[in-house]
């Protein structure tokens, strides 16, 4: 439980706020690369309560500028891409990707006024189908060599979706391993062979057992949390028998992302990015360790739920998330369809625009949330005191941050052990070996292993 003051401290993200000051020290997703496709690659962006315009200029450079023209405050998101930059339609002032004003056409021909005008501009880089921007002061941190950033384009797919709630409660659902046994419970197990692109619908690794069966029949996971150089590692164990244990390893990438298994072949790296204090986007990079991602199928699956151009869910609070009483009785625990994004959206939006954490009562399965909040508060206080924060790394340090391991599988006792006589399953050795084996079988991941680890 947090006090009202503590809740404000960790949730508010506008300019000058404590949490906002911390988050501005990190690269933030601002758009999918696909959103700048088409004849006019210009897009209005609202991020952490500020208004920006994102564009790609004629030279192919990505740029993010403050949205209000520094002349008279007109909206640059309606600007024209021409003459090497973005031109305001009001008086024709022209700005390049660095924010430098190149022309002030209404001024006298001999005027040098444009040389003294610079619009605030922010670095933008493209990573695996997502455009990231840096809003902070000084040199941005380097991008760690995480799987989602180093896998080839053929093996990644990016998407996003809007949640109408604060960023923190949206993030916290992803670091809660216990909720899946209820929120994502299905009363019948679908054909796992048809699970491509769908989370919690396939079989766990090293088993033919559907993950839906695991979650439904084993709803009391043993959860442990470990501090890492990138944030936190969460391990959830579900004891299936004396000789087998379901192991799910997930990760928190500080400050606001997590890496979780989607299937035996694919992981999800997902950021929860504040639009403002009461809205956020989730941005996900799906990374394959087998063959290339079927991007068309992945996109078509998601567009059944999400509407463009704002990536809003067709099932939302205005239509009760598609709730159906017969479905809740017979098919799913929520009665809100089989897309788990809808389940998560209902859960976090139903907490309110900003969850009132003075009314919550955390249990033992919330240890990941507790550990993350402590890490967050420490980093915010450190930022206010001018101290370093986690994962603000240079290029050399970033190269040492790889992975992280994210596994959903079933660990078994040694072959030949009788179920009644089998000793404890070594679950840590299992997930480490499973992660290494998956990388050894994957061409792009194997190339990044140390020589002694390569198969």
Wavefront OBJ file of the C-alpha trace (Angstrom):
o trace
v 0.000 0.000 0.000
v 1.276 3.480 -0.878
v 0.270 6.805 0.592
v -1.429 9.316 -1.693
v 1.808 11.318 -1.829
v 3.863 8.237 -2.718
v 1.381 7.316 -5.440
v 1.693 10.765 -7.001
v 5.477 10.476 -6.766
v 5.646 7.336 -8.928
v 2.789 7.921 -11.380
v 2.912 11.552 -12.572
v 5.172 12.045 -15.595
v 4.734 15.606 -16.882
v 7.685 17.991 -17.264
v 9.365 18.645 -13.926
v 7.697 15.769 -12.065
v 9.928 13.312 -10.180
v 8.965 10.209 -12.199
v 8.867 12.209 -15.424
v 12.406 13.424 -14.804
v 13.575 9.828 -14.409
v 11.822 8.492 -17.515
v 13.244 11.305 -19.642
v 16.720 9.893 -18.983
v 15.864 6.841 -21.119
v 14.973 6.206 -24.755
v 11.184 6.111 -25.134
v 9.187 4.510 -27.963
v 7.291 7.224 -29.839
v 5.862 5.419 -32.886
v 6.047 2.317 -35.002
v 8.172 2.725 -38.102
v 5.073 1.677 -40.068
v 3.254 4.791 -38.871
v 5.461 6.941 -41.107
v 4.739 4.839 -44.186
v 2.838 6.464 -47.031
v 3.157 9.695 -48.985
v 3.394 12.038 -45.957
v 5.640 10.711 -43.163
v 4.538 13.224 -40.511
v 2.790 12.350 -37.251
v 1.641 14.214 -34.145
v 2.941 12.580 -30.969
v 1.927 13.134 -27.360
v 4.476 11.736 -24.922
v 4.625 12.210 -21.146
v 2.247 15.158 -21.343
v 4.201 17.001 -24.048
v 3.265 17.628 -27.685
v 5.663 16.803 -30.521
v 5.758 16.337 -34.267
v 7.582 13.317 -35.661
v 8.666 13.209 -39.303
v 11.041 11.709 -41.821
v 12.670 14.263 -44.089
v 13.562 13.988 -47.775
v 16.982 12.582 -46.881
v 15.397 9.796 -44.826
v 16.353 11.268 -41.431
v 13.888 10.843 -38.578
v 13.192 13.893 -36.435
v 11.146 14.851 -33.381
v 10.442 18.532 -32.716
v 8.249 20.452 -30.319
v 4.879 20.710 -32.019
v 4.210 24.455 -31.665
v 5.927 26.643 -34.232
v 8.241 29.093 -32.421
v 6.898 31.941 -34.562
v 3.253 32.152 -33.515
v 2.534 28.720 -32.014
v 0.783 27.100 -34.987
v 0.639 23.300 -35.208
v 3.668 21.883 -37.032
v 1.962 18.490 -37.305
v 0.139 20.006 -40.313
v 3.416 21.164 -41.829
v 4.622 20.504 -45.364
v 7.632 18.276 -46.033
v 9.648 20.241 -48.535
v 12.968 21.945 -49.198
v 14.922 19.760 -46.765
v 12.660 20.062 -43.736
v 9.184 20.677 -42.301
v 7.539 23.968 -43.260
v 4.850 25.632 -41.152
v 1.782 26.405 -43.309
v 1.051 29.624 -41.352
v 3.974 31.794 -42.535
v 6.295 29.313 -44.221
v 8.994 29.049 -41.587
v 11.099 25.971 -42.408
v 12.822 23.676 -39.884
v 15.295 20.878 -40.492
v 15.648 17.610 -38.547
v 17.896 19.288 -35.969
v 15.309 21.997 -35.263
v 17.315 24.717 -37.011
v 15.157 27.282 -38.787
v 16.273 27.399 -42.431
v 13.914 30.062 -43.787
v 11.608 32.837 -42.555
v 10.064 33.773 -45.919
v 7.960 36.725 -44.762
v 11.019 38.535 -43.435
v 13.098 40.901 -45.619
v 15.406 39.121 -48.030
v 18.500 40.291 -46.185
v 17.194 39.158 -42.768
v 19.341 36.718 -40.786
v 16.562 36.051 -38.285
v 16.329 32.365 -39.204
v 19.898 31.759 -38.047
v 18.858 32.707 -34.513
v 15.755 30.470 -34.388
v 15.989 26.866 -33.327
v 13.059 24.646 -32.406
v 13.631 22.094 -29.638
v 14.643 18.808 -31.283
v 15.203 15.359 -29.823
v 17.322 12.397 -31.037
v 15.395 9.605 -32.794
v 16.624 6.114 -33.685
v 14.881 3.139 -35.275
v 15.157 -0.246 -33.564
v 13.350 -3.372 -34.793
v 10.370 -1.510 -36.218
v 10.031 0.999 -33.359
v 11.123 4.639 -33.355
v 12.690 5.631 -30.029
v 13.266 9.234 -28.923
v 15.342 10.739 -26.142
v 13.813 13.695 -24.303
v 16.462 14.114 -21.615
v 19.480 16.320 -21.184
v 23.000 15.392 -22.242
v 24.162 12.288 -24.059
v 21.571 9.501 -24.345
v 22.427 6.059 -22.982
v 23.421 3.298 -25.373
v 20.977 0.570 -26.368
v 21.859 -2.730 -24.667
v 22.456 -5.743 -26.899
v 19.154 -7.295 -25.902
v 17.674 -9.919 -28.231
v 14.941 -7.612 -29.493
v 17.540 -5.080 -30.662
v 20.130 -7.400 -32.202
v 17.924 -9.951 -33.984
v 17.682 -9.372 -37.753
v 14.646 -7.512 -39.072
v 13.310 -10.770 -40.525
v 13.033 -12.212 -37.019
v 11.235 -9.312 -35.295
v 7.782 -7.765 -35.524
v 6.548 -4.620 -33.754
v 3.051 -3.519 -32.755
v 1.373 -1.247 -30.203
v -1.936 -0.570 -28.475
v -3.560 2.142 -26.372
v -4.583 1.721 -22.738
v -6.726 4.393 -21.101
v -4.950 4.424 -17.753
v -1.703 5.401 -16.069
v 1.503 3.802 -17.339
v 2.496 2.266 -13.998
v -0.557 0.062 -13.477
v -0.289 -1.023 -17.125
v 3.314 -2.062 -16.563
v 2.581 -3.822 -13.291
v 0.206 -6.335 -14.891
v 3.181 -7.632 -16.868
v 5.288 -8.247 -13.757
v 2.543 -10.201 -11.986
v 3.033 -13.915 -12.802
v 0.066 -15.042 -10.703
v -2.736 -13.311 -12.598
v -2.512 -15.527 -15.696
v -4.136 -18.485 -13.924
v -7.343 -16.487 -13.564
v -7.433 -13.502 -15.899
v -6.253 -15.591 -18.877
v -8.003 -18.844 -17.946
v -9.641 -20.865 -20.720
v -11.977 -23.701 -19.810
v -11.025 -25.730 -22.892
v -7.640 -26.186 -24.532
v -7.384 -25.212 -28.187
v -5.264 -26.957 -30.806
v -1.724 -25.880 -29.949
v -0.691 -26.357 -33.581
v -2.842 -23.324 -34.467
v -1.328 -21.063 -31.802
v 1.121 -19.077 -33.939
v 1.096 -15.424 -32.907
v -1.123 -16.046 -29.880
v 0.057 -15.859 -26.306
v -0.989 -18.530 -23.779
v -2.462 -20.739 -26.521
v 0.472 -22.989 -27.403
v 2.277 -25.784 -25.588
v 5.005 -25.229 -23.046
v 8.510 -26.070 -24.227
v 9.758 -29.628 -23.616
v 6.166 -30.791 -23.359
v 2.957 -31.286 -25.301
v 0.953 -29.883 -22.391
v -1.029 -26.779 -23.367
v -0.116 -23.736 -21.336
v -3.837 -23.141 -20.809
v -4.021 -26.442 -18.939
v -0.996 -25.557 -16.817
v -2.469 -22.199 -15.806
v -5.954 -23.590 -15.172
v -4.927 -26.555 -13.055
v -2.040 -24.993 -11.146
v -3.035 -21.593 -9.810
v -0.595 -21.172 -6.906
v 2.807 -20.398 -8.434
v 5.932 -20.138 -6.311
v 7.426 -16.791 -7.292
v 10.978 -15.627 -6.724
v 12.592 -12.313 -7.674
v 16.281 -11.711 -8.361
v 18.057 -8.404 -8.939
v 19.999 -8.239 -12.214
v 22.137 -5.711 -14.048
v 19.141 -4.836 -16.249
v 16.464 -4.768 -13.560
v 14.701 -7.866 -12.198
v 14.250 -11.515 -13.105
v 11.043 -13.218 -11.980
v 10.716 -16.999 -11.832
v 7.290 -18.607 -11.394
v 7.181 -22.328 -10.628
v 4.078 -24.495 -10.869
v 4.659 -28.000 -9.494
v 2.888 -30.388 -11.867
v 4.078 -33.521 -10.089
v 7.005 -34.747 -8.024
v 8.952 -35.258 -11.258
v 7.985 -32.220 -13.332
v 7.658 -28.482 -12.780
v 6.427 -25.750 -15.077
v 9.001 -22.946 -15.199
v 8.246 -19.452 -16.443
v 11.035 -16.866 -16.426
v 10.176 -13.217 -17.105
v 12.168 -10.014 -16.767
v 11.816 -6.333 -15.960
v 14.029 -4.064 -18.077
v 14.312 -0.892 -16.067
v 12.613 1.522 -16.132
v 9.399 0.417 -17.873
v 9.730 -2.653 -20.064
v 9.469 -6.372 -19.557
v 10.557 -9.429 -21.527
v 8.278 -12.452 -21.373
v 7.852 -15.708 -23.302
v 5.178 -15.677 -25.981
v 5.750 -19.262 -27.065
v 8.542 -21.796 -27.264
v 9.910 -19.966 -30.306
v 9.189 -16.305 -29.604
v 9.574 -13.684 -26.853
v 7.856 -10.345 -26.290
v 9.759 -7.221 -25.212
v 7.140 -4.679 -24.192
v 7.302 -1.055 -23.064
v 4.508 0.884 -21.352
v 4.968 4.474 -22.454
v 3.009 7.365 -20.924
v 1.014 9.487 -23.339
v 0.114 11.539 -20.279
v -0.861 10.674 -16.705
v -4.063 8.840 -17.716
v -3.175 7.155 -21.028
v -0.316 4.985 -22.240
v 0.734 2.932 -25.227
v 2.214 -0.506 -25.004
v 4.891 -1.127 -27.624
v 5.905 -4.737 -28.232
v 8.775 -6.251 -30.203
v 8.206 -9.942 -30.913
v 11.499 -11.797 -31.422
v 11.752 -15.224 -33.072
v 14.420 -17.812 -32.259
v 13.359 -20.144 -35.076
v 12.383 -18.965 -38.546
v 11.518 -15.495 -39.799
v 8.413 -13.911 -38.292
v 5.301 -14.069 -40.458
v 4.750 -10.324 -40.184
v 1.613 -10.307 -42.323
v -0.097 -12.929 -40.169
v 0.985 -11.226 -36.942
v -0.301 -7.871 -38.176
v -3.603 -9.247 -39.487
v -4.218 -11.052 -36.185
v -3.771 -7.826 -34.230
v -5.756 -5.654 -36.583
v -8.780 -7.801 -35.814
v -8.760 -6.060 -32.433
v -6.933 -2.764 -32.945
v -8.166 0.099 -35.096
v -5.881 2.506 -36.919
v -4.646 5.207 -36.899
v -4.541 5.399 -33.088
v -4.269 1.662 -32.328
v -7.344 1.698 -30.111
v -9.041 -1.535 -29.083
v -12.430 -2.381 -30.576
v -13.244 -3.973 -27.202
v -13.051 -1.223 -24.596
v -14.778 0.357 -21.604
v -17.462 1.911 -23.831
v -18.745 -1.510 -24.897
v -17.845 -3.403 -21.695
v -14.881 -5.040 -23.461
v -17.290 -7.297 -25.366
v -18.354 -9.006 -22.122
v -20.681 -11.977 -22.663
v -22.233 -13.799 -19.745
v -22.524 -17.141 -21.559
v -18.902 -17.005 -22.616
v -17.878 -16.280 -19.028
v -19.898 -19.276 -17.871
v -18.617 -21.722 -20.465
v -15.441 -20.594 -22.230
v -13.261 -17.901 -20.611
v -12.874 -16.651 -17.071
v -13.554 -13.029 -18.031
v -16.183 -13.517 -20.731
v -14.259 -10.963 -22.805
v -13.017 -13.053 -25.719
v -9.817 -14.987 -26.260
v -7.395 -12.081 -26.829
v -5.404 -11.642 -23.623
v -4.711 -7.997 -24.459
v -8.408 -7.322 -23.819
v -8.187 -9.119 -20.473
v -5.179 -7.021 -19.471
v -6.812 -3.822 -20.689
v -9.940 -4.453 -18.617
v -7.861 -5.311 -15.539
v -5.743 -2.158 -15.595
v -8.389 0.275 -16.828
v -10.873 -0.980 -14.235
v -8.434 0.207 -11.539
v -9.190 3.791 -12.569
v -7.361 6.334 -14.692
v -4.682 6.388 -11.983
v -4.951 3.511 -9.530
v -5.538 4.567 -5.924
v -2.844 2.495 -4.271
v -3.884 3.648 -0.796
v -6.673 1.056 -1.074
v -4.668 -1.970 -2.216
v -3.531 -4.934 -0.115
v -0.551 -6.706 -1.655
v 0.068 -10.403 -1.107
v 3.053 -12.725 -1.361
v 2.578 -13.210 -5.113
v 3.013 -9.449 -5.567
v 6.692 -9.623 -4.617
v 7.735 -8.647 -8.157
v 5.616 -5.509 -8.009
v 6.987 -4.657 -4.566
v 10.587 -5.128 -5.733
v 9.995 -3.025 -8.837
v 8.410 -0.167 -6.892
v 11.368 -0.080 -4.528
v 13.729 0.059 -7.502
v 11.630 2.800 -9.115
v 11.449 4.969 -5.995
v 15.188 4.609 -5.397
v 15.929 5.655 -8.988
v 13.563 8.627 -8.855
v 15.117 9.864 -5.608
v 18.569 9.336 -7.077
v 17.657 11.372 -10.140
v 16.440 14.230 -7.977
v 19.781 14.093 -6.135
v 21.789 14.057 -9.362
v 22.905 10.439 -8.993
v 23.211 7.680 -11.632
v 20.219 5.453 -12.419
v 20.019 1.810 -13.525
v 20.753 0.919 -17.147
v 22.160 4.311 -18.137
v 25.048 2.654 -19.970
v 27.702 3.545 -22.510
v 28.446 1.465 -25.617
v 30.964 -0.819 -23.897
v 28.601 -1.547 -21.012
v 25.659 -2.026 -23.391
v 27.537 -4.767 -25.247
v 27.687 -6.771 -22.015
v 23.908 -6.653 -21.532
v 22.519 -9.504 -23.603
v 19.427 -11.701 -23.608
v 17.752 -11.753 -21.212
v 16.605 -15.351 -20.850
v 12.831 -15.692 -21.038
v 11.542 -19.234 -20.849
v 8.192 -21.020 -20.583
v 8.757 -24.756 -20.295
v 8.443 -27.883 -18.211
v 11.450 -29.217 -16.335
v 11.559 -32.957 -15.753
v 13.409 -35.175 -13.342
v 16.231 -37.260 -14.887
v 15.082 -39.966 -17.282
v 14.172 -43.211 -15.556
v 13.277 -41.613 -12.230
v 10.046 -42.925 -10.795
v 7.541 -40.117 -10.230
v 7.003 -41.091 -6.617
v 10.736 -41.343 -5.918
v 12.064 -38.439 -7.978
v 13.898 -35.771 -6.055
v 13.396 -32.023 -6.498
v 13.657 -30.828 -10.092
v 16.559 -28.414 -10.642
v 14.507 -25.630 -12.185
v 17.295 -23.054 -12.392
v 19.558 -25.452 -14.263
v 16.616 -26.232 -16.537
v 15.857 -22.699 -17.670
v 19.517 -21.862 -18.129
v 20.031 -24.973 -20.267
v 16.797 -24.359 -22.186
v 17.843 -20.806 -22.973
v 21.295 -21.891 -24.147
v 19.896 -24.711 -26.279
v 17.431 -22.361 -27.968
v 20.241 -19.934 -28.778
v 22.493 -22.680 -30.097
v 19.758 -23.744 -32.538
v 19.149 -20.138 -33.688
v 21.551 -18.827 -36.351
v 21.484 -15.161 -35.312
v 21.595 -15.920 -31.571
v 24.290 -18.610 -31.858
v 26.588 -16.137 -33.594
v 26.531 -13.985 -30.449
v 27.445 -16.767 -28.016
v 30.899 -17.146 -26.567
v 32.946 -19.808 -28.418
v 32.650 -22.230 -25.511
v 28.835 -21.942 -25.625
v 28.403 -22.465 -29.350
v 27.134 -25.918 -30.255
l 1 2 3 4 5 6 7 8 9 10 11 12 13 14 15 16 17 18 19 20 21 22 23 24 25 26 27 28 29 30 31 32 33 34 35 36 37 38 39 40 41 42 43 44 45 46 47 48 49 50 51 52 53 54 55 56 57 58 59 60 61 62 63 64 65 66 67 68 69 70 71 72 73 74 75 76 77 78 79 80 81 82 83 84 85 86 87 88 89 90 91 92 93 94 95 96 97 98 99 100 101 102 103 104 105 106 107 108 109 110 111 112 113 114 115 116 117 118 119 120 121 122 123 124 125 126 127 128 129 130 131 132 133 134 135 136 137 138 139 140 141 142 143 144 145 146 147 148 149 150 151 152 153 154 155 156 157 158 159 160 161 162 163 164 165 166 167 168 169 170 171 172 173 174 175 176 177 178 179 180 181 182 183 184 185 186 187 188 189 190 191 192 193 194 195 196 197 198 199 200 201 202 203 204 205 206 207 208 209 210 211 212 213 214 215 216 217 218 219 220 221 222 223 224 225 226 227 228 229 230 231 232 233 234 235 236 237 238 239 240 241 242 243 244 245 246 247 248 249 250 251 252 253 254 255 256 257 258 259 260 261 262 263 264 265 266 267 268 269 270 271 272 273 274 275 276 277 278 279 280 281 282 283 284 285 286 287 288 289 290 291 292 293 294 295 296 297 298 299 300 301 302 303 304 305 306 307 308 309 310 311 312 313 314 315 316 317 318 319 320 321 322 323 324 325 326 327 328 329 330 331 332 333 334 335 336 337 338 339 340 341 342 343 344 345 346 347 348 349 350 351 352 353 354 355 356 357 358 359 360 361 362 363 364 365 366 367 368 369 370 371 372 373 374 375 376 377 378 379 380 381 382 383 384 385 386 387 388 389 390 391 392 393 394 395 396 397 398 399 400 401 402 403 404 405 406 407 408 409 410 411 412 413 414 415 416 417 418 419 420 421 422 423 424 425 426 427 428 429 430 431 432 433 434 435 436 437 438 439 440 441 442 443 444 445 446 447 448 449 450 451 452 453 454 455
